[in-house]
Amino acid sequence: MTKILIVGGGYAGFYTAWQLEKQLNPGEAQVTVVDPLPYMTYQPFLPEVISGNIEPRHAVVSLRRHLKRSRVITAEVTNIDHSTKTATIKPEIGEPYTVNYDIIVVTAGAVSRTFPIPGIADNAIGVKTVEEATWIRDTMIDNFNKASTMAPGPERTRLLTFVVVGGGFAGIESFAEMRSLATALLEDYPSLQFDDVHFHLIEAAGRIMPEVSEDTALWVIKNLAERGATVHLNTQVTSAVDGVVETSAGDKFPTDVIVWTAGVMAAPVIKSNSDLPVDERGRLRARADLRVEGDNGIVQDAWAAGDVSAVPDLSGGGVGGFCVPNAQHAVRQGKLMASNLVATLRGGTPKDYYHENMGAVAGLGIGVGAFQSGTFALTGVLAWLAHRGYHDLAIPTVERKIRVLTGWINNFVLGRDFVSISARETPRAAFERFASRPRPAAPAAEAAPAKLPASSEHGEKSDKPAADSSEKSAPEKVAAEASAAAKPAAAKPAPARAAKAPAGDSK
């Protein structure tokens, strides 16, 4: 049986495996999917996870639940040796091991691309995973809780200042949804005013959202300004040490939340630990039919799709002639990948990938959106409805579509849920605080205890009254004095924590 190894369970990897299960005959091939996470993240929904419009678990799709005929391994692929058709897998627990394959499909996706700016690596966070989106949401809510009890001043201003770096779709959507969350939170915090909250988006280029027209981009900037959020164009971050964002324009913004969305790069493991051909940006070199291609032609039994690959855009709309890294391409490439694999297994010919951009749509908070398709543009409520409609249809599996739609209806009727559960990051803290612990052992006596009377040494009770110390022999007096000196040490009280337990402690 042909062994197909899929490296990465994101859009392209999930759809490849999902479609293979539908198209392959039983026993025709064995499909294995390896990813560090047991789920696929639907990244277009992460901004709405930040704002509380979508439950975090509804923005991910379980691999095992929906890939019933595939083998799912939750681990990292740390090395690919295609010359021997082996891959090294590193599980979270246990030693790395190698697996053999006949065909490899690399769909490892992309990671946040950062620059060596002081403080960014230590203080910023991306918006590539549901965990990051949830952290941003919980931190914003926690900061409002803290600031609501503080007097105006630098520390309160820091808690209520939020910075996003990068003006692409991911950055603008995250920025707008964060502003939407903050506006809604203010209704529950009467001690805080609208002007107490500060939002800054920093973009190095002279415009935002290159996927839409300049008029649409300017409308978005104006809308954000009316909502109290500032966009800084032609501006770069020069430092973020200690959470103080400094810009090339000379501004300084002390903040607890720095969201970095200024670009992505192909998963670095492919460039550093693989013998497959990559381009100057670390992307796998691929043909339009998704087969990997090197200097000497097609690399047999090696395929690539999604953000990790440089797939030619035959429609002519791509940047530099290649498909841009977005969900539209990854999903469609995954579907074509499955069809091409099945075709080649059965002696057929793979088809080229061709897709014309259907347009771009962005959600910018409740009731606000922007849509662009060719020269046609739409903004406001209708664009927001188009955004929700498109992505609810686009997220894979009927089960997830229903969960997302139901969540939106619940929020419309009941309002957003603003409960932060950031304490989940230290779940044992409350238990440890009140848990009883053994008392410390008493220090051992420095001298041997006094010799007991003969009758007591054999466990017999003696009725004889204790002799007066003055009647003891010299050796007995020495032993009695040593015993008396040892008693205070043995009777030393336990530490204060053990002697008096906190309220609620079990004794």
DAGI-V372971 format. One record per backbone hydrogen bond with DSSP energy under -1.0 kcal/mol. CO is the residue of the C=O (numbers start at 1). NH is the residue of the N-H. If there is no record, write none. Layout:
BEGIN
co=CO nh=NH
co=CO nh=NH
END
This chain:
BEGIN
co=2 nh=30
co=3 nh=102
co=3 nh=103
co=4 nh=32
co=5 nh=105
co=6 nh=34
co=7 nh=107
co=10 nh=14
co=11 nh=15
co=12 nh=16
co=13 nh=17
co=14 nh=18
co=15 nh=19
co=16 nh=20
co=17 nh=21
co=19 nh=23
co=20 nh=24
co=25 nh=28
co=30 nh=4
co=31 nh=71
co=32 nh=6
co=33 nh=73
co=34 nh=8
co=38 nh=63
co=40 nh=61
co=41 nh=43
co=42 nh=45
co=43 nh=46
co=45 nh=49
co=46 nh=50
co=47 nh=51
co=48 nh=53
co=48 nh=54
co=55 nh=58
co=56 nh=59
co=59 nh=42
co=61 nh=40
co=62 nh=66
co=63 nh=67
co=71 nh=33
co=73 nh=35
co=73 nh=75
co=76 nh=90
co=79 nh=88
co=80 nh=275
co=81 nh=86
co=85 nh=101
co=86 nh=81
co=87 nh=99
co=88 nh=78
co=88 nh=79
co=89 nh=97
co=90 nh=76
co=97 nh=89
co=99 nh=87
co=103 nh=5
co=104 nh=303
co=105 nh=7
co=106 nh=305
co=109 nh=267
co=111 nh=265
co=115 nh=117
co=117 nh=120
co=118 nh=240
co=119 nh=123
co=120 nh=124
co=125 nh=260
co=129 nh=133
co=130 nh=134
co=131 nh=135
co=132 nh=136
co=133 nh=137
co=134 nh=138
co=135 nh=139
co=136 nh=140
co=137 nh=141
co=138 nh=142
co=139 nh=143
co=140 nh=144
co=141 nh=145
co=142 nh=146
co=143 nh=147
co=144 nh=148
co=146 nh=149
co=147 nh=150
co=153 nh=157
co=154 nh=158
co=155 nh=159
co=156 nh=160
co=158 nh=161
co=160 nh=198
co=162 nh=200
co=163 nh=259
co=164 nh=202
co=165 nh=261
co=167 nh=209
co=168 nh=172
co=169 nh=173
co=170 nh=174
co=171 nh=175
co=172 nh=176
co=173 nh=177
co=174 nh=178
co=175 nh=179
co=176 nh=180
co=177 nh=181
co=178 nh=182
co=179 nh=183
co=180 nh=184
co=181 nh=185
co=182 nh=186
co=185 nh=188
co=186 nh=189
co=189 nh=192
co=193 nh=196
co=194 nh=197
co=198 nh=162
co=199 nh=230
co=200 nh=164
co=201 nh=232
co=202 nh=166
co=203 nh=235
co=205 nh=234
co=209 nh=212
co=213 nh=217
co=214 nh=218
co=215 nh=219
co=216 nh=220
co=217 nh=221
co=218 nh=222
co=219 nh=223
co=220 nh=224
co=221 nh=225
co=222 nh=226
co=224 nh=229
co=225 nh=228
co=230 nh=201
co=232 nh=203
co=236 nh=248
co=239 nh=246
co=240 nh=243
co=241 nh=244
co=243 nh=255
co=245 nh=253
co=246 nh=238
co=246 nh=239
co=247 nh=250
co=251 nh=247
co=253 nh=245
co=257 nh=163
co=258 nh=125
co=259 nh=165
co=261 nh=263
co=263 nh=113
co=265 nh=111
co=267 nh=270
co=268 nh=272
co=269 nh=273
co=273 nh=80
co=277 nh=285
co=279 nh=282
co=283 nh=279
co=284 nh=310
co=285 nh=293
co=287 nh=290
co=288 nh=353
co=290 nh=304
co=291 nh=287
co=292 nh=299
co=294 nh=297
co=297 nh=294
co=299 nh=302
co=301 nh=104
co=302 nh=292
co=303 nh=106
co=306 nh=309
co=308 nh=284
co=310 nh=286
co=311 nh=323
co=313 nh=316
co=319 nh=322
co=321 nh=313
co=324 nh=326
co=326 nh=330
co=327 nh=331
co=328 nh=332
co=329 nh=333
co=330 nh=334
co=331 nh=335
co=332 nh=336
co=333 nh=337
co=334 nh=338
co=335 nh=339
co=336 nh=340
co=337 nh=341
co=338 nh=342
co=339 nh=343
co=340 nh=344
co=341 nh=345
co=342 nh=346
co=343 nh=348
co=344 nh=347
co=360 nh=372
co=362 nh=370
co=365 nh=368
co=368 nh=364
co=369 nh=380
co=370 nh=362
co=371 nh=378
co=372 nh=360
co=373 nh=376
co=376 nh=373
co=378 nh=371
co=380 nh=384
co=381 nh=385
co=382 nh=386
co=383 nh=387
co=384 nh=388
co=385 nh=389
co=386 nh=390
co=387 nh=391
co=388 nh=392
co=389 nh=393
co=390 nh=394
co=391 nh=395
co=397 nh=401
co=398 nh=402
co=399 nh=403
co=400 nh=404
co=401 nh=405
co=402 nh=406
co=403 nh=407
co=404 nh=408
co=405 nh=409
co=406 nh=410
co=407 nh=411
co=408 nh=412
co=409 nh=413
co=410 nh=414
co=411 nh=415
co=421 nh=424
co=422 nh=425
co=423 nh=426
co=426 nh=429
co=428 nh=432
co=429 nh=433
co=430 nh=434
co=431 nh=435
co=453 nh=457
co=455 nh=460
co=456 nh=459
co=468 nh=471
co=469 nh=472
co=473 nh=477
co=474 nh=478
co=475 nh=479
co=476 nh=480
co=477 nh=481
co=478 nh=482
co=479 nh=483
co=480 nh=484
co=481 nh=485
co=482 nh=486
co=483 nh=487
co=486 nh=490
co=487 nh=491
co=489 nh=492
co=495 nh=499
co=496 nh=500
co=502 nh=505
END
